[in-house]
Amino acid sequence: MPKEEIIIKNTHRGLKYEDGVLVNVLEAGRYELPPEEEGFWIFKTRRPKIEIQLVDIRERDLTIRGQEILTSDKVAIRVSIIVQFRVTDPQAAIHEVENYEERLYSDVQLAARRSLASMTLEEILKNRNRLSEEILTDVKESASSYGVAILRADVKDLIFPGNLQEIMNRVLTAERLSEAQLVEAKTKAEVQKINAQTQTEIDRLEAEQRAEAERKNAKIKTEIEKAEAETQAEIERLKNEAEIKSLQELAESAKELSDNPALLRLRELETLKELSKSANARIYIGFDKHMASDED
C-alpha cells in the first residue's frame, strides 16, 4: 500500500501521537505516515496508530467584548479588550487546558474585572494605559502555564451609561475648551514676551547708535578744534615772523638812515611829496619854536 504524507507549514507545529501517546513535536516539513493494515492482523506484528494534531503558532487577536463591570466607585461601565497572543508551547497549549483560546478569554475577562474594580471612574479615564498594563501583568504569567505568550492587552472601548456618557461628553468638551483657552493665553503671553524682548533690543541698538554717533561727533569736534588751534597757532607764528621781519627791515632802514644823513633827507622829501598830493594834509615845520622866539 502507498504511504501517506503530511506537510506541516512554518505557521504550524504538529503533535505526533502513537496509539494516543505523544511521542514528538514536529517542526515544519514533509512527513510520511505508514499505511493502515488490511486483512487479518493476527499473524502480523501490529503497527501503532499514528495521529498528528496541528497547532497554529502564528500571532493572533482575541477580542473580549462588552464586559459590564463595576468600578470601585460603583459606576457600571462596559469594556472591550483586545489581546494579541501566540502559542509558544504547542504541547502545553493542547495538554494543559481543554481549549487554550477559551481559557485565555476567561483569564483576561477576570483580570479586567479585578483591575476595574480597584479603580475609580476618574482613574480609568485619566489612565487607560494603567488598566491595560494591569491586565497584561495579571494574565501573562497564567497564560504561560498553558503555553501561550501574551504580547499585548489593550482596552479597546469604554462604554458608559447614557446619562453618564452625556455628562462625560460635556466634561470633555469643557476640558478641550479650557485647554484651547490655555493654549491661546500662553500663545498671547509668549507673543507679548517676544514683542517686549524685541522692543528692548531695538531700544538697546538705538541707544548704542546714538552713543556711537555722539562719540563720533565729539571726536570730529575735537579734531576740528585741534585743527583750528593749529591753524591759529600757525597764523600767530606767521604774524610774529612778519612783525619780526618788519622790525628787522625797519631796524636795517634806521641804521642805513643813521649812517647816511643825505639818504634821510631824501626820504623826508619823498614823504613831503606824497603828503602834498592830499588837500587835507597839514605840515607843521618848527612853528612853535619860531613863535616862542618872536614873543620874547
C-alpha positions as a printed NumPy array, in Angstrom:
array([[  0.   ,   0.   ,   0.   ],
       [  1.256,   3.541,  -0.72 ],
       [  2.438,   5.577,   2.231],
       [  0.546,   8.669,   3.332],
       [  2.271,  12.04 ,   3.595],
       [  1.614,  15.128,   5.648],
       [  3.138,  18.573,   5.157],
       [  3.497,  20.956,   8.095],
       [  3.92 ,  24.628,   7.2  ],
       [  6.056,  27.144,   9.052],
       [  2.89 ,  28.58 ,  10.568],
       [  2.116,  25.371,  12.481],
       [  3.634,  22.62 ,  14.583],
       [  2.499,  19.026,  14.737],
       [  1.92 ,  16.85 ,  17.803],
       [  2.671,  13.255,  16.824],
       [  0.813,  10.561,  18.761],
       [  1.306,   6.825,  18.596],
       [ -1.681,   4.952,  19.971],
       [ -2.701,   8.129,  21.754],
       [  0.715,   8.75 ,  23.333],
       [  2.618,  11.921,  22.412],
       [  5.998,  10.925,  21.047],
       [  7.243,  14.046,  19.303],
       [  6.55 ,  17.681,  18.361],
       [  7.103,  18.023,  14.629],
       [  8.609,  21.129,  13.079],
       [  7.72 ,  22.39 ,   9.59 ],
       [  8.395,  19.862,   6.824],
       [  7.161,  16.749,   4.942],
       [  6.466,  13.573,   6.885],
       [  5.464,  10.058,   5.769],
       [  2.85 ,   8.047,   7.628],
       [  2.749,   4.239,   7.482],
       [ -0.287,   2.777,   5.672],
       [ -3.061,   1.231,   7.666],
       [ -3.012,  -2.533,   7.729],
       [ -5.635,  -4.607,   5.948],
       [ -6.766,  -8.233,   6.377],
       [ -6.07 , -10.454,   9.306],
       [ -3.516,  -8.87 ,  11.573],
       [ -3.423, -11.802,  13.956],
       [ -0.44 , -13.29 ,  12.184],
       [  1.337,  -9.936,  11.728],
       [  3.123,  -7.573,  14.037],
       [  0.659,  -4.842,  14.916],
       [  1.737,  -1.302,  13.949],
       [  0.843,   1.606,  16.23 ],
       [ -1.837,   4.032,  15.076],
       [ -0.249,   7.363,  14.124],
       [ -2.106,  10.663,  14.646],
       [ -0.797,  14.205,  14.077],
       [ -2.558,  17.235,  15.543],
       [ -1.659,  20.607,  14.074],
       [ -1.273,  23.662,  16.316],
       [ -1.247,  27.202,  14.886],
       [  1.717,  29.188,  16.286],
       [  1.002,  32.491,  14.48 ],
       [  0.281,  35.722,  16.319],
       [ -3.482,  36.179,  16.68 ],
       [ -6.005,  38.595,  18.153],
       [ -8.679,  37.782,  20.685],
       [-11.38 ,  40.36 ,  21.491],
       [-13.247,  40.301,  24.807],
       [-16.401,  42.255,  24.048],
       [-18.832,  44.248,  26.156],
       [-17.969,  43.206,  29.676],
       [-20.088,  45.174,  32.134],
       [-18.043,  45.845,  35.234],
       [-18.485,  47.984,  38.356],
       [-15.695,  50.393,  39.225],
       [-14.593,  50.979,  42.809],
       [-16.941,  53.992,  42.99 ],
       [-19.896,  51.821,  41.811],
       [-20.174,  53.074,  38.225],
       [-21.197,  50.384,  35.736],
       [-19.193,  50.537,  32.519],
       [-18.821,  48.2  ,  29.584],
       [-15.31 ,  47.488,  28.422],
       [-13.925,  45.765,  25.325],
       [-10.382,  44.425,  25.393],
       [ -8.204,  43.201,  22.545],
       [ -5.469,  40.682,  23.283],
       [ -2.617,  39.733,  20.964],
       [ -1.111,  36.329,  21.673],
       [  0.678,  33.36 ,  20.145],
       [  1.245,  29.732,  21.125],
       [  4.848,  29.187,  22.195],
       [  4.496,  25.651,  23.606],
       [  2.141,  23.529,  21.446],
       [  2.293,  20.578,  23.85 ],
       [  1.229,  22.667,  26.869],
       [ -1.456,  24.509,  24.852],
       [ -3.126,  21.174,  23.95 ],
       [ -2.466,  19.149,  27.107],
       [ -2.759,  21.63 ,  29.994],
       [ -6.199,  23.078,  29.202],
       [ -9.177,  21.846,  27.223],
       [ -9.272,  24.91 ,  24.933],
       [ -6.493,  27.456,  25.327],
       [ -8.391,  30.249,  23.498],
       [-11.443,  29.899,  25.758],
       [ -9.168,  29.741,  28.795],
       [ -7.357,  32.883,  27.664],
       [-10.703,  34.65 ,  27.132],
       [-11.771,  33.799,  30.703],
       [ -8.422,  34.826,  32.205],
       [ -8.487,  38.24 ,  30.506],
       [-12.12 ,  38.773,  31.463],
       [-11.416,  38.076,  35.135],
       [ -8.253,  40.195,  35.106],
       [-10.227,  43.131,  33.665],
       [-12.861,  42.782,  36.388],
       [-10.219,  42.76 ,  39.122],
       [ -8.425,  45.811,  37.703],
       [-11.562,  47.876,  37.078],
       [-12.994,  47.015,  40.484],
       [ -9.889,  48.525,  42.097],
       [-10.031,  51.807,  40.117],
       [-12.392,  54.774,  40.196],
       [-14.01 ,  56.104,  37.04 ],
       [-11.752,  59.174,  37.111],
       [ -8.64 ,  56.993,  37.353],
       [ -9.804,  54.883,  34.399],
       [-10.473,  57.95 ,  32.269],
       [ -7.16 ,  59.587,  33.119],
       [ -5.009,  56.485,  32.773],
       [ -6.313,  53.816,  30.447],
       [ -2.738,  52.627,  29.962],
       [ -2.602,  51.606,  33.605],
       [ -5.658,  49.378,  33.08 ],
       [ -4.036,  47.732,  30.05 ],
       [ -0.772,  47.194,  31.914],
       [ -2.513,  45.636,  34.913],
       [ -4.483,  43.225,  32.719],
       [ -1.326,  42.238,  30.833],
       [  0.629,  41.666,  34.042],
       [ -2.205,  39.679,  35.59 ],
       [ -2.758,  37.351,  32.611],
       [  0.797,  36.953,  31.323],
       [  2.008,  34.524,  33.956],
       [ -1.082,  32.32 ,  33.996],
       [ -1.151,  32.122,  30.176],
       [  2.467,  30.974,  30.061],
       [  1.498,  27.937,  32.159],
       [ -0.531,  26.596,  29.227],
       [  1.955,  27.536,  26.507],
       [  0.563,  30.919,  25.422],
       [  2.534,  34.192,  25.34 ],
       [  0.566,  37.446,  25.74 ],
       [  2.065,  40.153,  23.521],
       [ -0.407,  42.98 ,  24.21 ],
       [ -3.623,  43.541,  26.124],
       [ -5.229,  46.892,  25.361],
       [ -8.534,  48.476,  26.324],
       [-10.313,  48.953,  23.008],
       [-13.577,  50.604,  24.079],
       [-15.121,  52.041,  27.236],
       [-18.913,  52.469,  27.18 ],
       [-20.706,  54.419,  29.922],
       [-24.397,  54.592,  30.879],
       [-26.421,  57.021,  28.745],
       [-26.692,  59.913,  31.208],
       [-23.091,  59.478,  32.299],
       [-21.981,  59.441,  28.683],
       [-23.673,  62.783,  28.127],
       [-22.059,  64.221,  31.24 ],
       [-18.664,  62.902,  30.195],
       [-19.068,  64.44 ,  26.751],
       [-19.797,  67.787,  28.365],
       [-16.804,  67.421,  30.645],
       [-14.566,  66.508,  27.727],
       [-15.89 ,  69.458,  25.729],
       [-15.246,  71.795,  28.662],
       [-11.744,  70.371,  29.102],
       [-10.955,  70.827,  25.426],
       [-12.272,  74.41 ,  25.545],
       [-10.224,  75.083,  28.668],
       [ -7.138,  73.622,  27.039],
       [ -7.724,  75.728,  23.922],
       [ -8.105,  78.879,  26.035],
       [ -4.983,  77.98 ,  27.986],
       [ -3.031,  77.472,  24.767],
       [ -4.355,  80.793,  23.428],
       [ -3.39 ,  82.595,  26.649],
       [  0.066,  81.019,  26.612],
       [  0.492,  81.962,  22.956],
       [ -0.606,  85.546,  23.641],
       [  1.743,  85.806,  26.618],
       [  4.565,  84.397,  24.529],
       [  3.878,  86.891,  21.742],
       [  3.85 ,  89.76 ,  24.244],
       [  7.081,  88.499,  25.723],
       [  8.68 ,  88.302,  22.28 ],
       [  7.424,  91.804,  21.415],
       [  8.807,  93.17 ,  24.686],
       [ 12.163,  91.497,  24.076],
       [ 12.195,  92.816,  20.509],
       [ 11.408,  96.376,  21.667],
       [ 14.088,  96.144,  24.347],
       [ 16.602,  95.029,  21.743],
       [ 15.537,  97.847,  19.404],
       [ 15.931, 100.399,  22.234],
       [ 19.346,  98.975,  23.075],
       [ 20.508,  99.179,  19.452],
       [ 19.173, 102.728,  19.106],
       [ 20.958, 103.775,  22.326],
       [ 24.174, 102.201,  21.054],
       [ 23.784, 104.002,  17.722],
       [ 23.143, 107.336,  19.48 ],
       [ 26.145, 106.811,  21.739],
       [ 28.295, 105.913,  18.742],
       [ 27.081, 108.978,  16.838],
       [ 27.783, 111.22 ,  19.845],
       [ 31.218, 109.667,  20.216],
       [ 31.982, 110.253,  16.529],
       [ 30.647, 113.849,  16.723],
       [ 32.745, 114.524,  19.801],
       [ 35.786, 113.102,  18.05 ],
       [ 35.115, 115.192,  14.94 ],
       [ 34.584, 118.307,  17.097],
       [ 37.836, 117.632,  18.921],
       [ 39.67 , 117.202,  15.633],
       [ 38.134, 120.429,  14.278],
       [ 39.107, 122.341,  17.427],
       [ 42.578, 120.855,  17.211],
       [ 42.839, 121.862,  13.552],
       [ 41.573, 125.383,  14.341],
       [ 44.037, 125.679,  17.196],
       [ 46.869, 124.512,  14.932],
       [ 45.73 , 126.953,  12.203],
       [ 45.531, 129.841,  14.695],
       [ 48.941, 128.939,  16.042],
       [ 50.323, 128.888,  12.503],
       [ 48.719, 132.281,  11.829],
       [ 50.235, 133.697,  15.017],
       [ 53.584, 132.239,  14.08 ],
       [ 53.427, 133.699,  10.602],
       [ 52.242, 137.021,  12.049],
       [ 55.053, 137.076,  14.538],
       [ 57.53 , 136.19 ,  11.815],
       [ 56.147, 139.02 ,   9.661],
       [ 56.369, 141.5  ,  12.539],
       [ 59.862, 140.385,  13.334],
       [ 60.814, 140.657,   9.689],
       [ 59.211, 144.126,   9.526],
       [ 61.05 , 145.259,  12.612],
       [ 64.257, 143.879,  11.234],
       [ 63.671, 145.783,   7.996],
       [ 62.887, 148.963,   9.979],
       [ 65.989, 148.428,  12.036],
       [ 68.041, 147.983,   8.894],
       [ 66.43 , 151.087,   7.365],
       [ 67.065, 153.125,  10.524],
       [ 70.672, 152.036,  10.513],
       [ 71.071, 152.977,   6.865],
       [ 69.474, 156.387,   7.502],
       [ 71.632, 156.902,  10.534],
       [ 74.709, 156.059,   8.562],
       [ 73.639, 158.253,   5.571],
       [ 72.064, 161.675,   6.553],
       [ 71.634, 162.563,   2.897],
       [ 69.516, 159.455,   2.436],
       [ 67.418, 160.507,   5.445],
       [ 66.875, 163.914,   3.864],
       [ 65.872, 162.314,   0.594],
       [ 63.358, 160.135,   2.41 ],
       [ 61.855, 163.242,   4.073],
       [ 61.473, 164.945,   0.735],
       [ 59.718, 161.88 ,  -0.709],
       [ 57.338, 161.895,   2.24 ],
       [ 56.58 , 165.583,   1.792],
       [ 55.921, 164.981,  -1.872],
       [ 53.4  , 162.302,  -1.089],
       [ 51.682, 164.47 ,   1.515],
       [ 51.409, 167.36 ,  -0.892],
       [ 49.134, 165.308,  -3.089],
       [ 46.411, 165.377,  -0.389],
       [ 44.347, 168.554,   0.058],
       [ 43.643, 167.774,   3.683],
       [ 47.291, 167.271,   4.639],
       [ 48.831, 169.739,   7.096],
       [ 52.55 , 170.174,   7.553],
       [ 53.988, 171.974,  10.559],
       [ 57.66 , 172.786,  10.419],
       [ 59.166, 174.388,  13.515],
       [ 56.424, 176.979,  14.043],
       [ 56.231, 176.626,  17.827],
       [ 59.898, 177.344,  18.224],
       [ 59.898, 180.478,  15.983],
       [ 56.724, 181.795,  17.575],
       [ 58.202, 181.436,  21.023],
       [ 61.278, 183.441,  19.856],
       [ 59.085, 186.253,  18.41 ],
       [ 57.141, 186.661,  21.65 ],
       [ 60.336, 187.075,  23.528]])
